[in-house]
Amino acid sequence: MDQSIQLYSPPVLHISNCVTVNLNEQNYILWKSQFESFLSGQNLLGFVNGSFKPPPATIPFNNIDGLTTEAPNPEYHTWHRSDQVVRAWLMGSLTEDIMREVVSCPTSFQVWMSLAQHFNKVSSSRLFELQRKLQTIEKQDKIMEAYLKEIKRVCELLASVGSPVSEQMKIFAALHGLGREYEPIKTSVEGSMDAIPPPTFESVIPRFTGYADRLESYAPGSETSPHMAFYTSRPDSSGYYNNKGKGNSKFGNGKNKNQFTTQGRGFHQQISQDSSGNTRVICQICGKSGHHALKCWHRFNNSYQDDDLPKSLAALRITDVTDHAGSEWVGDSGSTAHITNAPHKLQQSQMYEGSESIMVGDGSFLPITHTGSTSLPSSSGNLPLNDVLVCPDIAKPLMSVSKLTKDYPCVFQFDCDDVRVYDKATKRLWIKGRNNNGLYELGKPQVQAMFSSRQQGASEDTWHRRLGHPHAQVLQLLSASKSISITNKSTKLLCESCQLGKSIRLPFYCFFFCSH
């Protein structure tokens, strides 16, 4: 039985269902792909790529008198009507800023070519800017998805100007912009680059995003912060605070090394309530109730100091210390300018907006991000270094021998062990460096500290006042280690300043009594 074959008829499509984005300065590749697919499906792509040439607007016509005249061409009218529909679709998908660029174009082909010329400016400056941006993209505080999308967008722009980026270079650009916390995943991806077949940029995206999500899921640890040396403990069910020290107390005898909180002067008093609801004060030194720490008999007794106190005080330290290791300048006779790899090493810096770059020995070009000036310590003071270029891809700061000798009359002397910079006129040594694995590094000069020993020896009372009134055992320890020299022992048993500093009120109340 024969069956009739029905030809496929494409459904009626509306442009708003196929072209879902409006063209702006950032999404030309996406917009172009959607529009080409829509026009190709409607058999209208020839209007924008120039394959559907416009027919003549008029055709010759012979009238009854035998004269040839020009008559409107109905084919041109049909072509023009379809072309204006495509042009209207194009104009309707543009933002206002982009529409100003093509508003004077009468046909869809001219609109399409004007947009292509606007977004595909194949020039050296445009190509270099995109390549520099790909090399300097960093994740910083961006989420991983946004960081990878930015790399992908730059690669699409490079492809649109005729310089496509290989999958390997896309992966290397993504690895270059990640910080130290991503070293494990960077090592893993770099190790898989030699696999067959090699990984693609799309295949490593899940690995990057998965590792970033894992880092964000880590909760901060429960370790004590170095800036929070002291902490308070929670009261138990009876309302008492577990702050026992050495010696006898209401809470028990002996040492309690695990519940040290806020014993001693300078902290708020702990207050609890008994079963009847009456408020009573708990001493923070001995743990007994009914008196403050200022009235405690044991406030000067060192045996009531907890063993965890020195550990807590040792946690108070400065953690924000700038590491200056690796900042030595390397003398380079082949460099024509001073180059560093970080703008924070400059005393004065500004963004570089020029188009020049740094050419290295392998022929590649490295971008310049900042320019500025700095100084190098020398035996005669700070030696200014002017016109310093910042290139993040340089491994070590380079000092140009030719530029330094041009700026200052000096002489460089290299040997197998050291490098020296002399004043050409006075022969005075300015800077001295060393040969470190074939690189002549110019570091900071050694600082010599001078002091006088005329007043080194003094009495015990003098050293007690000089060192801020320490305990007598401290002076004995310093004297035994030959750190200080005590000429004669003190005859005073107590220091009046120490007693006044440790007490806040007189030991006895003033009382006036007159007998008759």
Secondary structure, DSSP 8 states (H G I E B T S, - for coil): --------------HHHH--S-B-SS-HHHHHHHHHHHHHHTT-THHHHS-S----SEEEEE-TTS-EEEEE-HHHHHHHHHHHHHHHHHHHTB-HHHHHHHTT--SHHHHHHHHHHHH----HHHHHHHHHHHHH---TTS-HHHHHHHHHHHHHHHHHTT----HHHHHHHHHHT--GGGHHHHHHHHHTTTSSS---HHHHHHHHHHHHHHHHH--------TT---------TTS------SS-BTTBSS--SS-----STTS--EEEE-TT--EEEE-TTT--BSS-GGG-TTTT-GGGS-THHHHHHHT---------TT--EEEESS-SS-EES-GGG-SEEEE--SS-EEE-TTS-EEE--EEEEEEEEETTEEEEEEEEEE-TT-SS-EEEHHHHHHHS-EEEEE-SSEEEEEETTT--EEEEEEEETTEEEE-----------TT-EE-HHHHHHHTTS--HHHHHHHHHTTSSEE-S----SS-HHHHHHH-SS-SS--------
